[in-house]
Amino acid sequence: MKSCPKCKLGSPDEATRCDCGYDFETKKLEKSYLVSADALSLEELSKVKSKANNWLAACLLTLFFHTLYLFYVLGDGSAPVFGILISILFVFFCCQYAVAKGYNWVWGLWGLVTFLGLALLVSKPYRKAPSRI
């Protein structure tokens, strides 16, 4: 039995790599052989990205219309009902985008801070949706 110098996990003598990824022969940290529970296969990832990209496009389109509304329509002194409706749609689309990427819909509430919230959602990695109990 050999012990990994990185994680101190015991491994059989014939093992060439520890579960953490430490290679006993080269004495370097490599990629682990274990697959993360949140990891997506290539096929799953392409399906998830396609669905998420549709919601992202909806987010960007509503953000564009919201910006147009703020610059051109609101200056005329018109009622802000249309702007509020666009804002609600934007947050809804952000929630759907977060769910499509595998996160809880609450993450989509970051859309309330418009550009920064959407940037945060875009920067988050894709993952499997959390299991529902």
Order of alpha helices (4+ residues) and beta strands (2+ residues): beta-beta-beta-beta-alpha-alpha-alpha
